[in-house]
Amino acid sequence: MKNLEIMTSVISIAFILALVMGLAYITTRYIGMSSGKRFRNSNIKLIEVMSIGYQKYLYIVKVTDKFMVLSVTKDDVKLLDTVDGEKLIINKDEGLIGKDFKNILDKIINRQKK
């Protein structure tokens, strides 16, 4: 009788854990997809980020048709300069956003084989 109670408890805990993990996965996927759609067609685009020290970054941001260079620290954001867009070298690859993990992994593996 005691073994049956222990087995029932273990199965119910495993079921609850699987349910919580499944709901967390679904919620994460939903939030990720909705945030990608929300920012995809906005007027503000992050072009490039460069770390220049501990919690210090340079950002190139495109706002409508202007390119701005921002200095960002943990306490402050400053506009350093506006840049002519024709002088920038913009990589057309959109990075990892919106790409399938398998495609990214295949590219890395193929790069290492060469």
trRosetta pair geometry for C-beta under 8 A, 3 or more apart (Angstrom, degrees):
i j d omega theta_ij theta_ji phi_ij phi_ji
1 4 5.8 -55 -156 31 32 113
1 5 6.8 30 150 -16 64 104
2 5 5.7 -54 -152 35 37 111
2 6 6.4 36 152 -18 68 105
3 6 5.7 -54 -147 37 33 111
3 7 6.1 32 155 -19 66 108
4 7 5.7 -55 -144 38 29 111
4 8 6.3 31 155 -20 63 107
5 8 5.7 -53 -146 36 30 112
5 9 6.4 31 154 -19 63 106
6 9 5.7 -55 -150 36 31 112
6 10 6.4 30 153 -19 65 106
7 10 5.8 -52 -146 36 32 111
7 11 6.3 29 156 -17 65 107
8 11 5.9 -56 -145 39 29 109
8 12 6.2 26 157 -16 65 109
9 12 5.9 -58 -144 39 28 107
9 13 6.2 26 158 -17 65 108
10 13 5.9 -56 -146 38 28 109
10 14 6.3 28 155 -18 63 108
11 14 5.7 -55 -146 38 30 112
11 15 6.3 32 154 -21 64 106
12 15 5.6 -51 -146 36 32 114
12 16 6.4 33 155 -18 65 105
13 16 5.8 -53 -146 38 31 110
13 17 6.2 33 154 -19 64 107
14 17 5.7 -54 -146 38 30 113
14 18 6.3 30 155 -18 64 107
15 18 5.8 -55 -147 37 29 110
15 19 6.3 31 153 -21 64 107
16 19 5.6 -54 -147 36 31 114
16 20 6.4 30 155 -18 65 105
17 20 5.9 -53 -146 36 30 109
17 21 6.3 26 156 -14 64 109
18 21 5.8 -57 -144 41 30 109
18 22 6.1 33 155 -21 64 109
19 22 5.8 -56 -146 36 28 112
19 23 6.4 25 157 -15 63 107
20 23 5.9 -56 -147 39 29 109
20 24 6.3 31 154 -20 64 107
21 24 5.6 -52 -146 36 32 113
21 25 6.4 35 154 -21 64 105
22 25 5.7 -53 -149 34 31 112
22 26 6.4 27 155 -15 65 106
23 26 5.8 -54 -143 39 32 109
23 27 6.1 33 157 -19 65 109
24 27 5.8 -56 -145 39 28 111
24 28 6.2 29 157 -20 64 108
25 28 5.9 -57 -148 36 27 110
25 29 6.4 26 156 -16 64 107
26 29 5.9 -56 -148 37 30 110
26 30 6.3 29 155 -19 65 109
27 30 5.7 -56 -146 37 30 111
27 31 6.2 25 158 -15 66 108
28 31 6.0 -56 -144 39 28 107
28 32 6.1 29 157 -19 64 111
29 32 5.7 -58 -146 39 28 112
29 33 6.3 22 160 -15 65 109
30 33 6.1 -59 -146 38 27 105
30 34 6.2 18 160 -13 64 112
31 34 6.0 -60 -142 42 28 105
31 35 6.1 24 161 -17 65 110
32 35 6.2 -58 -142 37 25 105
32 36 6.5 26 158 -20 61 108
33 36 5.8 -55 -150 33 31 113
33 37 6.7 27 155 -15 64 106
34 37 5.9 -54 -149 38 34 109
34 38 6.3 38 152 -26 65 108
35 38 5.4 -52 -145 34 35 117
35 39 6.4 11 165 -2 67 109
36 39 6.6 -71 -146 45 25 92
36 40 6.1 41 158 -48 64 107
36 97 6.8 165 -126 -176 108 101
36 98 6.3 137 -162 -76 137 91
37 40 5.8 -43 -139 9 29 120
38 42 7.6 26 142 -48 59 114
39 42 5.3 -43 -152 -2 51 126
42 45 7.3 159 80 -62 87 68
43 63 6.4 46 136 -161 92 59
43 64 5.3 -3 -174 -71 111 67
44 61 6.5 -9 -166 -179 90 110
44 62 7.3 159 -154 85 41 57
44 63 5.4 -4 -106 -105 78 75
45 61 7.1 159 81 -162 44 62
45 62 4.6 -7 59 57 96 104
46 49 6.8 1 175 -45 118 100
46 59 6.6 -64 -141 -162 93 109
46 60 7.8 106 -169 80 55 57
46 61 5.9 -34 -108 -108 53 78
47 60 4.3 -58 69 103 115 100
47 61 6.5 -170 8 -97 90 21
47 62 5.5 89 -47 -21 113 98
47 67 6.9 -1 -7 -136 155 105
47 88 7.2 -19 168 179 153 149
47 90 6.3 -75 -156 -121 113 102
48 59 7.3 163 86 -155 54 45
48 60 4.5 25 46 37 92 112
49 57 5.7 -15 -167 -173 94 125
49 58 7.3 154 -156 81 45 53
49 59 5.5 -10 -104 -105 74 73
49 60 7.9 -138 -64 23 38 69
50 57 6.6 148 76 -159 43 71
50 58 4.7 -9 58 56 98 100
51 56 7.1 97 -164 79 63 60
51 57 5.6 -42 -102 -101 51 80
52 56 5.0 -71 72 113 86 103
52 57 6.6 151 13 -112 84 23
52 58 5.8 65 -26 -18 123 98
53 56 3.9 17 60 44 97 124
55 73 6.0 67 130 -159 89 68
55 74 4.6 -10 169 -38 134 106
56 71 7.5 -14 -167 -172 87 87
56 72 7.4 157 -155 85 42 54
56 73 5.2 -10 -103 -100 73 85
57 71 7.7 155 83 -158 49 44
57 72 4.7 -18 64 64 96 101
57 73 7.8 171 22 -78 68 40
58 69 6.4 -13 -171 -170 100 93
58 70 7.2 151 -159 77 49 50
58 71 6.3 -25 -103 -101 67 59
58 72 7.6 168 -92 20 18 82
58 80 7.7 -26 -135 6 97 150
59 69 7.3 155 80 -157 51 44
59 70 4.4 -13 59 58 102 103
59 72 5.7 41 -11 -9 116 124
60 67 6.2 0 -175 -174 96 102
60 68 7.3 162 -152 80 50 42
60 69 5.8 -21 -98 -99 71 67
60 70 7.8 178 -82 18 23 77
60 83 7.1 -35 -137 31 109 142
60 88 7.1 145 178 -127 150 135
61 67 7.3 157 79 -154 40 54
61 68 5.1 -21 62 61 90 94
61 70 6.0 19 2 -4 118 121
62 65 7.8 -15 -172 -133 96 15
62 66 7.1 158 -154 82 56 42
62 67 5.4 -27 -97 -97 73 71
62 68 7.9 164 -91 17 25 73
62 85 7.5 60 -116 -105 111 118
63 66 5.3 -18 65 64 84 95
63 68 6.3 12 7 0 110 119
65 85 7.3 -87 178 -22 70 148
66 82 5.7 -44 -173 -149 107 120
66 85 8.0 -143 -142 -46 22 109
67 82 6.6 121 78 -168 57 67
67 83 4.4 -57 99 66 113 91
67 84 7.4 -9 43 89 120 7
67 85 5.0 142 -18 -81 126 78
67 88 6.1 -151 -145 -36 171 146
68 79 5.9 -54 -170 -138 121 98
68 81 7.5 171 -153 91 57 41
68 82 5.4 -37 -99 -105 68 69
68 83 7.3 169 -96 12 16 83
69 79 7.6 103 75 -165 55 56
69 80 4.5 -56 102 63 101 111
69 81 4.8 12 41 55 116 82
69 82 7.5 -163 11 -88 78 20
69 83 5.9 76 -32 -28 102 115
70 77 5.9 -7 -177 -170 119 92
70 78 6.8 153 -159 77 66 42
70 79 6.0 -40 -103 -101 74 49
70 80 6.6 173 -110 4 18 90
71 76 7.7 2 108 110 93 98
71 77 7.2 160 83 -155 55 43
71 78 4.6 -7 55 57 103 97
71 80 5.3 92 -25 -50 99 112
72 76 7.6 -171 -145 95 39 54
72 77 5.1 1 -108 -109 77 81
73 76 5.0 22 50 48 103 82
73 77 7.8 -158 31 -70 60 45
79 82 7.8 3 179 -53 113 75
83 87 6.5 -113 173 66 98 114
83 88 6.3 90 127 -58 128 107
84 87 4.8 74 80 4 98 108
84 88 7.7 -169 96 -17 55 84
85 88 5.6 -49 -155 21 45 116
94 97 5.6 -83 141 59 105 96
94 98 6.5 -1 104 46 137 116
94 99 7.7 164 78 -40 98 106
95 99 8.0 -146 110 -2 45 125
96 99 5.7 -103 -159 39 45 116
96 104 6.4 32 -125 -101 90 146
99 103 5.8 -109 176 73 100 122
99 104 5.6 103 120 -53 125 104
100 103 4.5 85 70 5 94 105
100 104 7.1 -168 92 -7 50 85
101 104 5.6 -57 -150 38 36 112
101 105 6.1 35 154 -19 69 108
102 105 5.7 -56 -145 39 30 111
102 106 6.2 33 155 -21 64 106
103 106 5.7 -52 -146 35 30 113
103 107 6.5 33 155 -20 63 103
104 107 5.8 -54 -153 33 31 111
104 108 6.6 28 152 -16 64 106
105 108 5.8 -55 -149 37 33 110
105 109 6.3 31 154 -17 67 107
106 109 5.8 -56 -144 39 31 110
106 110 6.1 29 158 -17 66 109
107 110 5.9 -57 -144 40 28 109
107 111 6.2 32 155 -23 63 108
108 111 5.7 -54 -148 34 30 114
108 112 6.5 26 155 -17 63 106
109 112 5.9 -58 -151 36 31 108
109 113 6.6 34 151 -25 64 105
110 113 5.6 -51 -148 29 35 114
110 114 7.0 38 155 -26 63 101
111 114 6.1 -54 -159 24 33 112
